[in-house]
Amino acid sequence: MAWRVGNGANIDIEKDRWIGTTNIKRPDMILSRSEEFQKVSDIIDLQSKTWDYNRVKQMFNPHDAERICRTYINPRLLPDKRIWSKEKSGRFTVRSAYHLAVEKWSDTLALASSSTGNPAWKKLWDLRVLPKIKQFLWRVCTDSLPTKDNLRRRGLDIDPVCFICGEGIETSSHIFLKCREVQTIWYTSPLRMDLSITSFESPKNLIWCAMIKYPTDYVEYLACLAWRIWNERNDVYMKEGVFNVERVIRTANKIHGETLSPSPKGTRNGPNHSVPHAWTVPEQGQLKMNCDAAVYKDGSLGYGFVVRDSVGDVLLSGAKRTNMEGSSTLAEGLALIFGLTACRDTGLRQVMIECDCKILIDGLAGKIVPEFYGDLLIKDIRETGEEIGCCSFKHIPREANKQGTHALAHFVQDHETEMFWVEELPPNLESIRVLDVNN
């Protein structure tokens, strides 16, 4: 169990797990102990409703201090909430408990060193994938890939840090489980696997667990995807290119499709099956606001919004970057609140809201939000929307939500403050003004 920070009054600073919005943990070490600071509320500035940054930096090691300062605090300072951290919703489920038990059991199973005496090895060699992919999986499971960490252990004088994300030593576990870019691949692929809430200690544990729990075709797609992750890594390293998430998924879909005609059971179609969509103007007398967000490689968040009238002209746009840590859902929620607040403060009314985050739109329609920070945002979004006479919240495909908002979310990456533009977009984004508009 862990805590979602509200006002911090019920959370013990040292004993409880509360740091972060993903992979929630307890402090590694308290540098400065005091009877005065026992609860998390003691390191929150209740007046500004933010962390007491100076006190945090004095009490905790630099890594913990950074994560604490990037942990989301809701401005309403609601009571703290106990959550089950193995589910995005924060709610305990028998399914997640079963998965946790299987993960722990697979740790024991993976200790078997013989590649012939363990039945899991036989299932690996029986997979209907290319022989070179089977051989690759064997090398993953035996940790014999030439990762930068393995090469350094063998005497090569190289920088061991992952060149994709720059955030950790390039071990097999980092490449396939911990790297932020790779986590995005697992989650946005047909597998929809969220590695930020699992406890796999190595890619071998992941493979073993998949072979225990899932049908063979699921494991075969997993093998193709892992193979493409490694090949993309090699291509980027050798050619000094850019790691491309969409390319990895697209080519994995192709490799798997060439081996087997059906897609993995229970998964969605690949990106090649998407239908293009266009942005549409609102009705006469109404305004439309589109929002989008991005999670950058360093874990910080960026988001932007654009408000247009019934002929498609820009009335207001804005963008903001924050060092807060969080998921894409949290970022999208903050984007909505940011845009709605700007509309309220500038007197814009009767605004339709479009967003490509289905989780939040479903939550605003009264459905359960499957993320433990999502329900905090729903009430803030709804209340701010009521203040400006917001007439509707609508989910739209990502392709129809690129009317400047996607570019704004990335444009602000190099800025530390929030920015606004009245009746315009930033100069270098003006070309987006007229794209993809259907009347």
C-alpha positions in Angstrom: 0.0 0.0 0.0 1.0 3.6 -0.5 -0.3 7.1 0.0 -1.6 9.7 -2.4 -0.5 13.1 -1.0 -3.4 15.5 -0.1 -2.7 17.7 2.9 0.0 15.4 4.2 -1.5 15.2 7.7 -1.8 11.4 7.9 1.4 10.4 6.2 4.5 9.6 8.2 7.5 11.1 6.5 9.9 8.2 7.2 7.8 5.1 7.5 5.2 5.4 4.7 5.4 5.2 0.9 4.4 8.5 -0.5 7.2 10.0 -2.8 6.3 10.3 -6.4 3.2 9.9 -8.6 4.5 6.7 -10.2 6.7 4.0 -8.6 5.7 5.5 -5.2 8.4 4.9 -2.6 9.4 5.8 1.0 12.5 8.0 1.5 15.9 6.3 1.1 17.4 8.4 3.9 16.5 11.2 6.2 19.5 13.6 6.4 18.1 15.9 9.0 15.7 14.4 11.6 13.6 16.6 13.9 10.7 16.1 16.3 9.1 19.1 14.6 8.9 17.4 11.2 7.1 14.0 11.5 4.3 14.3 9.0 4.3 15.2 5.3 2.2 18.2 6.1 5.2 19.6 8.0 7.0 20.0 4.7 4.1 21.6 2.8 3.7 25.3 2.7 -0.1 25.4 3.4 -0.3 29.1 2.4 1.1 28.7 -1.1 -0.1 25.1 -1.3 3.3 24.0 -2.6 6.2 22.1 -1.1 8.5 23.9 1.3 11.5 23.5 -1.1 14.2 24.7 1.3 13.1 22.4 4.0 12.8 19.4 1.6 16.3 20.0 0.3 17.7 20.1 3.9 16.0 16.9 5.0 16.4 14.5 2.1 19.1 13.3 -0.2 19.1 15.1 -3.6 17.3 12.3 -5.5 14.4 12.0 -3.0 14.3 15.8 -2.7 13.9 16.2 -6.5 11.1 13.6 -6.6 9.3 15.1 -3.6 9.3 18.6 -5.2 7.9 17.1 -8.4 5.1 15.2 -6.7 1.7 16.7 -7.4 -0.1 18.6 -4.7 -3.7 19.4 -5.4 -4.4 23.0 -4.6 -7.5 22.1 -2.5 -5.4 20.1 -0.1 -7.8 17.3 0.2 -7.3 14.5 2.8 -4.5 12.0 2.1 -5.7 8.7 0.5 -4.5 5.2 0.9 -4.0 3.6 -2.5 -3.0 0.2 -3.9 0.0 1.1 -6.0 -0.2 -1.9 -8.3 -3.3 -0.5 -10.0 -3.4 2.8 -11.8 -6.8 3.4 -10.2 -5.3 3.0 -6.7 -8.0 0.4 -5.9 -7.2 -3.1 -4.8 -8.1 -5.8 -7.3 -7.8 -9.6 -7.1 -6.3 -9.5 -10.6 -3.4 -7.2 -9.6 -2.7 -9.3 -6.5 -2.6 -12.4 -8.6 -0.3 -10.7 -11.1 2.0 -9.7 -8.2 2.1 -13.2 -7.0 2.9 -14.5 -10.4 5.7 -12.0 -10.8 7.2 -13.1 -7.5 6.8 -16.8 -8.5 8.4 -16.1 -11.9 11.5 -14.7 -10.0 12.0 -18.1 -8.5 11.3 -19.9 -11.8 13.8 -17.7 -13.6 16.6 -18.8 -11.3 16.8 -22.1 -13.1 20.1 -22.0 -15.0 19.5 -24.9 -17.4 18.1 -24.0 -20.8 16.8 -27.5 -21.2 15.5 -28.6 -17.8 13.1 -25.7 -17.4 9.7 -26.1 -19.1 9.6 -22.3 -19.8 12.7 -22.7 -22.0 10.8 -25.3 -24.1 7.9 -22.8 -24.6 10.4 -20.1 -25.7 12.0 -22.4 -28.3 8.5 -23.4 -29.6 7.4 -19.8 -30.3 6.4 -19.2 -33.9 8.8 -16.4 -34.5 12.0 -16.1 -36.6 14.9 -18.2 -35.2 17.0 -15.0 -34.7 14.3 -13.6 -32.5 14.3 -16.8 -30.4 18.1 -16.6 -30.1 17.7 -12.9 -29.1 15.2 -13.9 -26.3 17.6 -16.4 -25.0 20.3 -13.8 -24.9 17.9 -11.4 -23.0 17.1 -14.1 -20.5 20.7 -15.0 -19.9 21.8 -11.3 -19.8 24.3 -11.8 -22.5 23.4 -8.9 -24.8 26.3 -6.4 -25.4 24.7 -3.6 -23.2 27.0 -0.8 -22.2 27.0 -2.1 -18.7 28.0 -5.6 -19.8 30.7 -4.2 -22.1 32.1 -2.1 -19.2 32.2 -5.1 -17.0 34.3 -6.8 -19.6 36.9 -4.1 -19.6 35.8 -1.6 -22.2 36.2 2.1 -21.2 32.8 3.5 -22.2 30.2 5.8 -20.8 27.6 3.3 -19.3 24.7 5.8 -19.2 21.7 5.1 -21.5 22.0 7.3 -24.5 18.3 7.1 -25.2 17.0 8.8 -22.0 20.3 9.7 -20.3 18.8 8.7 -16.9 20.4 5.5 -15.9 23.1 2.8 -16.5 22.4 0.9 -19.6 21.7 -2.6 -18.3 19.2 -5.1 -19.8 16.7 -4.1 -17.2 17.1 -0.5 -18.0 16.8 -0.9 -21.8 13.7 -3.1 -21.7 11.9 -2.0 -18.5 13.1 1.3 -17.0 14.0 3.6 -19.9 11.2 6.2 -20.3 11.1 6.0 -24.1 10.8 2.2 -23.9 8.1 2.3 -21.3 6.1 4.5 -23.8 6.5 1.8 -26.4 5.2 -1.0 -24.1 2.2 1.2 -23.1 1.3 2.5 -26.6 1.8 -0.8 -28.3 -1.1 -3.3 -28.7 0.0 -4.9 -25.5 -0.9 -1.8 -23.4 1.6 -2.8 -20.8 2.3 -0.2 -18.1 5.7 -1.0 -16.7 5.6 2.0 -14.3 3.3 0.0 -11.9 4.9 -3.4 -12.2 7.8 -4.9 -10.1 9.7 -6.9 -12.7 13.4 -7.0 -11.7 14.7 -8.0 -15.1 13.4 -8.6 -18.7 13.8 -12.3 -18.0 11.1 -12.0 -15.3 8.8 -10.2 -17.7 9.2 -12.9 -20.4 8.7 -15.7 -17.9 5.7 -14.0 -16.5 4.2 -13.5 -19.9 4.7 -17.2 -20.8 2.9 -18.2 -17.6 0.0 -15.9 -17.8 -0.7 -15.2 -21.5 -1.5 -17.1 -24.7 1.3 -18.0 -27.0 0.5 -15.3 -29.6 0.7 -12.6 -27.0 4.3 -13.8 -26.1 5.2 -13.9 -29.8 4.2 -10.3 -30.2 6.1 -9.4 -27.1 9.1 -11.1 -28.6 8.8 -9.1 -31.8 8.4 -5.9 -29.9 11.5 -6.5 -27.7 13.5 -7.5 -30.8 12.6 -4.2 -32.5 13.4 -2.2 -29.3 16.9 -3.7 -29.3 17.4 -3.1 -33.0 16.2 0.5 -32.8 18.7 1.0 -29.9 21.5 -0.4 -32.1 20.5 1.8 -35.1 20.4 4.9 -33.0 23.7 4.1 -31.4 25.6 3.3 -34.6 24.0 6.0 -36.8 23.6 8.7 -34.1 19.9 9.0 -35.0 16.8 9.6 -33.0 15.0 6.9 -31.1 11.5 6.7 -32.7 8.7 5.1 -30.7 6.2 4.9 -33.5 8.7 3.3 -35.9 9.4 0.5 -33.3 5.8 -0.3 -32.9 5.1 -0.1 -36.6 7.9 -2.5 -37.6 7.0 -4.9 -34.7 3.5 -5.0 -36.0 4.9 -5.8 -39.5 7.2 -8.5 -38.3 4.5 -10.2 -36.2 2.0 -9.9 -39.1 4.4 -11.6 -41.4 4.8 -14.5 -39.0 1.2 -14.8 -38.0 -1.9 -13.4 -39.6 -3.9 -12.6 -36.5 -2.9 -9.9 -34.0 -2.3 -10.8 -30.4 -5.5 -11.9 -28.7 -7.4 -9.1 -27.0 -5.3 -6.3 -28.6 -6.2 -3.4 -30.8 -5.2 -2.9 -34.4 -1.8 -1.3 -35.2 -1.3 2.3 -36.3 -1.7 1.4 -40.0 -5.4 0.9 -39.4 -6.1 4.4 -38.2 -8.4 6.7 -40.1 -7.4 10.3 -40.5 -9.6 12.9 -38.8 -9.8 16.7 -39.1 -10.5 19.5 -36.7 -13.9 21.1 -37.1 -15.0 24.7 -36.2 -17.6 25.2 -33.4 -21.2 26.3 -34.1 -21.9 30.0 -34.5 -21.7 31.9 -31.3 -19.6 29.3 -29.6 -15.9 28.8 -28.9 -13.8 25.7 -28.9 -10.7 24.9 -26.8 -8.3 22.1 -27.6 -5.7 21.0 -25.1 -2.7 18.6 -25.3 0.2 17.6 -23.1 3.6 15.9 -23.3 5.8 14.1 -20.9 9.4 15.0 -21.7 12.5 12.7 -21.4 13.5 14.2 -18.1 10.1 13.4 -16.6 8.8 17.0 -16.6 5.5 17.9 -18.1 4.5 20.4 -20.7 1.0 21.4 -22.0 -0.8 23.9 -24.1 -4.2 25.0 -25.3 -5.8 26.9 -28.2 -9.2 28.7 -28.2 -10.8 29.4 -31.6 -14.1 30.9 -32.7 -16.7 29.7 -35.2 -14.6 30.7 -38.2 -11.4 29.0 -36.9 -9.6 32.2 -35.8 -7.4 32.0 -32.8 -8.6 34.0 -29.8 -6.2 32.8 -27.1 -3.4 30.3 -26.7 -1.1 29.3 -24.0 1.6 26.9 -22.9 3.4 25.9 -19.7 6.2 23.6 -18.6 6.4 22.3 -15.0 9.0 20.1 -13.3 6.2 18.1 -11.7 6.4 14.3 -12.1 3.4 12.5 -13.5 1.7 10.4 -16.1 0.3 11.6 -19.4 -3.2 11.6 -17.8 -2.1 13.9 -15.0 -0.4 16.2 -17.7 -3.6 16.2 -19.8 -5.7 17.1 -16.7 -3.4 20.0 -15.8 -3.6 21.2 -19.5 -7.4 21.3 -19.2 -7.3 23.2 -15.9 -4.7 25.6 -17.3 -6.7 26.4 -20.4 -10.0 26.7 -18.5 -8.5 29.0 -15.9 -7.1 31.2 -18.7 -10.5 31.4 -20.3 -12.1 32.4 -17.0 -9.4 35.1 -16.3 -9.8 36.6 -19.8 -13.6 36.6 -19.8 -14.1 33.9 -22.5 -17.5 32.1 -22.1 -19.5 29.4 -23.8 -16.5 27.2 -24.6 -16.6 23.7 -25.9 -13.7 21.5 -24.8 -12.0 18.9 -26.9 -9.3 16.6 -25.6 -7.7 13.3 -26.8 -7.4 11.9 -23.3 -10.4 9.4 -23.1 -9.7 8.6 -19.4 -10.5 12.2 -18.4 -13.4 12.7 -20.7 -15.0 9.4 -19.4 -14.3 10.7 -15.8 -16.1 14.0 -16.6 -19.1 11.9 -17.9 -19.3 10.2 -14.5 -17.3 7.0 -15.1 -14.6 5.7 -12.7 -11.2 7.2 -13.5 -8.6 4.4 -13.7 -5.8 6.5 -12.2 -5.4 7.5 -8.6 -4.6 11.1 -9.4 -7.3 11.4 -12.0 -10.3 11.8 -9.7 -8.6 14.7 -8.0 -8.4 16.5 -11.3 -12.0 15.7 -12.4 -13.6 18.0 -9.7 -11.2 20.8 -10.5 -11.9 20.6 -14.2 -15.6 20.4 -13.7 -15.8 23.3 -11.3 -13.6 25.6 -13.4 -15.6 24.7 -16.5 -18.8 25.7 -14.8 -17.4 29.1 -14.0 -17.0 29.9 -17.8 -20.3 28.3 -18.9 -18.5 25.3 -20.4 -21.1 23.6 -22.6 -19.4 20.2 -23.3 -16.4 18.0 -22.9 -15.7 15.8 -25.9 -13.1 13.2 -26.7 -11.6 13.4 -30.1 -8.9 11.3 -31.9 -5.3 12.5 -31.5 -5.1 13.3 -35.3 -7.9 15.9 -34.8 -6.3 17.4 -31.8 -3.1 18.7 -33.4 -4.4 22.2 -34.2 -1.4 23.8 -32.6 -1.9 22.2 -29.1 0.5 19.3 -29.8 3.1 21.7 -31.1 2.6 24.0 -28.1 3.1 21.2 -25.6 6.5 20.6 -27.2 7.3 24.2 -27.9 7.4 25.0 -24.2 9.9 22.4 -23.4 12.8 24.9 -23.4 10.9 27.4 -21.2 10.4 27.5 -17.4 7.3 29.8 -17.2 3.8 29.9 -18.5 3.2 31.9 -21.7 0.1 33.3 -23.4 -0.7 34.7 -26.8 -3.8 36.8 -27.6 -5.4 36.3 -31.0 -2.3 34.4 -32.2 0.0 31.4 -31.8 3.8 31.7 -31.3 5.3 33.0 -34.5 7.0 29.8 -35.4 3.7 27.9 -35.1 1.6 30.3 -37.2 1.6 27.8 -40.1 -0.5 25.4 -38.0 -3.3 28.0 -37.9 -4.8 27.0 -41.2 -4.1 23.2 -41.2 -6.7 20.4 -41.0 -9.8 22.6 -40.6 -13.1 21.3 -41.9 -16.0 23.7 -42.1 
